[in-house]
Amino acid sequence: MPFVQNVVAYKSVSVIGLEKNTGKTETLNYVLKRLKTTKKQIAITSIGIDGERVDNVTHTQKPEIVVSKGVIFITSEKHYFEKQLTAEILDVSNHRTAMGRLVTARALSDGKVILSGPSDTKSVKRLIRSLEKWNVDTTIVDGALSRLSLASPAVTDAMILATGAALSANIAQLVRKTRFVKQLIELESVDEALSEQLQEKKSGLWAIDKNNKIHDLDIQSVFMIDQSDKDIFEFGTRLFVAGAVSDKLINCMRAHKKPVELIIHDFSKVFATQLNFNAFLQGENSMKSLFKNKLITVTINPLAPNGLMLNTQTLQHALEEALNIPVYDVMELQKNDKA
């Protein structure tokens, strides 16, 4: 069973697509199907909404999420009543989303569900911890990489990344972009005590002195950094940015004469180019994250939305060589299962 045994080694795993149509839901369904044979208690939820038949943006058909009997799923009240299976409700939380309260339920039959879980990072973490009362071994989080999302898939212990021709029709460029995301995912993390403190900071730029005391630099957005007359290095060269990490911020850090340690919330907040990111690290600077994570594997969809098909073997080999982790075409795995 390729890579799925590695999933149950972690308390929580997110499945993330680098772009629409890279096969995230197909990957999710494959993982859920194979986890049936592990005899582990599995739970599943989502950051945002997933499982609809039609994409709300592109209006194209989407694969639906299929859960097996015994799986615990967490979704909103609205989507719970739209499920296509029999289930027992375990809990209805006070946490509200735009679609109502969150319902935790156990599937009593196989069927399809629409998932809509917590929309902020703290709630996702709290939800994963709360599932221990039902002896959940592994929670699968249907993740989202979005500038608009307040929740990050980085809160899970490990990740599965779905990439493919929808990200780029050029194999070399596709590999380069995917390798950059892996590099960001595997950034060194800060110690847990400092991470907990910094997670409370929702915006702006902050300094951390040599005694780990946190200082507000009173700069609410990194885009206003050049409008401030404050010396951002007054307390030392360790800085935390709560929001987006832009090229503008990276260039500002690179201009400083002493090595800078830039702490970011998580990899999904980096919107700087790969070129600027690497140039920043070349000058004895460092970048760390609030969350420690592990990329288990990468799955590929060689078919682009416009019908272009990349060579699966060529793409798979190029990614494995660049990433040094297993890479799978989930559609091929599913064919082999049926054979």
RAQUI-V387898 format. One line per field, one symbol per residue. phi: phi as a letter, one per 20 degrees, with the letter a starting at -180 (. if undefined). burial: I if it has 24 or more other C-alpha atoms within 12 Angstrom, else O. Layout:
BEGIN
phi: ???
burial: ???
END
This chain:
BEGIN
phi: .glffffffdfbcddcdfagmenffffgfffffffgeemeedcbbbendboffcffeemdfcfeeddegnfeccbfggfffdfdaebdfeaceefddfdofeddbdfdbfrdcddbdfdcgffffffgfffffdlfebdedfebdbfeeedcfffefbbcddcrfffaedgffgffffffffffgegfdfffffgfffffeebndcddefemeecfelcfbffdfeeeefffdgdpddcddfdfddgffgfffffffegddeedfagfeedffgffgfffffemfbccdfcebcefacdccfeegenfdefgffffffffffembfcceffffffffef
burial: OIIIOIIIOIIIIIIIIIIIIIIIIIIIIIIIIIIIOOOIIIIIIIIIIIIIOOOOOOOOOOIIIIIIIIIIIIIIIOIIOOIOIIIOOOIOIOIOIOIOOIIIIIIOOOIIIIIIIIIIIIIIIOIIOOIOOIOIIIIIIIIIIIOOOIIIIIIIIIIIIIIIIIIIIOIOOIIIIIIIIIIIIIIIIIOOOIIOOIIOIIIIIIIIOOOOOIIIIOIOIIOOIOOOOOOIIOOIIIIIIIIIIIIIIIIIIIOOOOOIIIIIIIIIIIIIOIOIIOOIIOOOIIIIIIIIIIIIIIIIIIIIOOOOOIOIOOIIOIIOOIIOOIIIIIIOIOOOOOO
END
